[in-house]
Amino acid sequence: MKRGLDGPAGPSKLARPEEVEDSAEARRQPDDIADEELGDYGIPSGWKQCPAQGQPISRFIPSKVPLGAHFDDYIPAAQRYNVDQAQERADAKGAALQARCATVIDLTRSTRYYDVRRWQELGVRYIKIPCRGRGQVPQPEAVNDFVWEVASQRAGQSTVLVHCTHGFNRTGEEGYMIVSYCVRMHHWTVEKALHAFALSRPPGIYKHYYIRQLYRYYHEAVPAAAVMPALPDWKAGDAPDSGDEGGEGENGAEAPPEHMEHDDVLGEEVSPAEAATVCGSIVEMIAGPAQDHRRAWFPGSQPVSLDRSNLELLRQRRYWVTWKADGTRYMLVILPSGTYLADRKLATRRVQMRWPLPAKPQAGVPQKAPVGPPHSLTILDGEMIVDDDLLSDRKQRRFLAYDLMALNGKSVVGLPWKERYDMIKRYVMDPRKLERHVIETKQWSFPYQYGEELFHVRRKEFWPLTQADKLLHDFIPNQVSHESDGLILQGYEDAYVPGTCQELLKWKFAHLNSVDFRLRWDPKTSTAGLELLETRAGGARPRGYHLLPGATIAFPGGEDPAALHQRIVEAAYDAEAGSWVYMRERRDKPTPNAYHVYESVARSIQDNIQEEELLESIAVALQLPLYERDRARQAAGVRAA
């Protein structure tokens, strides 16, 4: 008689989630739903016939789920496979790798198969990352957790036993996880990783749409000669692409959004530990290892508004200029485990991209690829924008990189800006451009598809200050296909300064000169107040919010101020009305501008430096010996950097 798990004669639920070590899996607790159709007495269908373990692949031993002693009455002795046997066999296989099995990763959603405390009694670290199962490929967040747990020092250099229900591709998606790790960390192609897993755990991943999703996710073309694995004998009665919930339509590539904004949330969630490591790397590379990484703060360089008090800087130091894109600021961090976007809130998410270094040809050694290995800890500063492509009548999301703070593990913030800027092209953009060209022109047989990445990447153009007039009157109105609200003036020789940089200047069109406030709505008086961030001496940690006395704000678009209570809003000042005017909500910013930033913008608004006055001041500065080289560039017809 077939009995359920909770039936009087069925095995009881023994796994204890409260015993699970606190790690990435803590934010995705199992829901205690069976991963597969259960056979007699709650034993997964086909489990008895399924081989217990595969051969080592990379650091992994693939396995089916061990079953606790409470199942023994329903399994012949010769077919039993429990935690002790799993650990003993994994240790024997790990001996060849000189690494014992010290970590187990459980990918099932259920907690009823065995008591996790047995792993701990054996001295094995237990990690649970429950996956959706039932024919659905693992969610990207679960894959991120898996790769991070194994790649981080927390997993050490041990052999890692990974089990789902059967140890192939259903439920816990063991094959999907291991293949993903090999693609991300060993930089194998999907085809190579799938082949290696098939040798380790014949016949490999046999759900065909799982295989197609791996190619799709990692932006690789499915080989024309690809042969999908056949169904294993112990799965008789099933079909490679049927019998499960979900399927390719549900788990395939995401459809492009109908509405696209520069502040859309991009990428995939990562664990708090992974995000903290990424953000810690940003702070260390920019502000130095002596900084307190436990205190979250965005170390990006912040420009100050141009007014008459700092206009003279144009005559004291050499400046280059670019347009001020009204996009969303990100630090783009390239690590072996992936590409990460960290915004002003230090909210960090992962995207799947490829970043090769330039090739380093060696005499007498055949060059296997036109580019070198992937970057490891390279950090770009830039902004995400959405371009309106008039030719295709489509929107294109682009990341405009305008500075480089770390290159392949080395901080470069102390180098002059122009040197850092040139390094973006040489070490970041050119290798991507070359690789894409040789792939698309079929000069190199490599399956990666750059066009499938979530966004395009460009180095933002800068010009000598001699080009400021053309930038204002030609480039911005005629060639920029996204919002622009002014100019950025960048010191040619300047180091990268974390936080407010008094020498990094921004000039906005008068009607767009704005401040970011926190809006405070009072329902009793139906009035909106505007708050600024009050900081301690030296601009360090914030100590509260400062209400700007007598300030009012108008909502020309009919926005509901009550709905914006305690939200960060950008507003421009209308001098004629004597009131601030709502422009948009700043979803990318966690706090309003600090009071000293407001004072700087207020001076700029009061000074009201118009285009003509700005260009006149630039023309005077350009006559100085400081700009002799840039005048020569202009005479020679050199346009952009």
Secondary structure, DSSP 8 states (H G I E B T S, - for coil): ----TTSTTS------GGGS-SSGGGGS------SS-B-GGG-BTTTTTS-SB---BTTEEEE-----GGGGGGS-GGG---HHHHHHHHHHHHHTTT--EEEEEE--S-S-SS-THHHHHTT-EEEE----BTTB---HHHHHHHHHHHHSGGGTTSEEEEE-SSSSSSTT-HHHHHHHHHHHHS---HHHHHHHHHHHSTT----HHHHHHHHHHTTB---TT-------GGGTT-BTTBSSSS-HHHHS-----SS--TTS--SEE--HHHHHHHHHHHHHHHH-TTS-TTS-----EEEEE--TTTGGGGGTS-EEEEEEE-SEEEEEEEETTEEEEE-TT--EEEE----EEE----TTS---SSEEEE-SSEEEEEEEEEEEETTTTEEEEEEEEEEEEEETTEE-TTS-HHHHHHHIIIIIIHHHHHHHHHHHTTSS---B-GGGSSSEEEE---EEGGGHHHIIIIIHHHT--S-EEEEEEEETT----SEEEEEEEEEE-GGG-EEEEEEEEETTTTEEEEEEEEE-GGG-SEEEEEE-TT--EE-TT---GGGGTT-EEEEEEETTTTEEEEEEE-TT-SS--BHHHHHHHHHHHHHT--HHHHHHHHHHHTTSGGGHHHHHHHHTT----
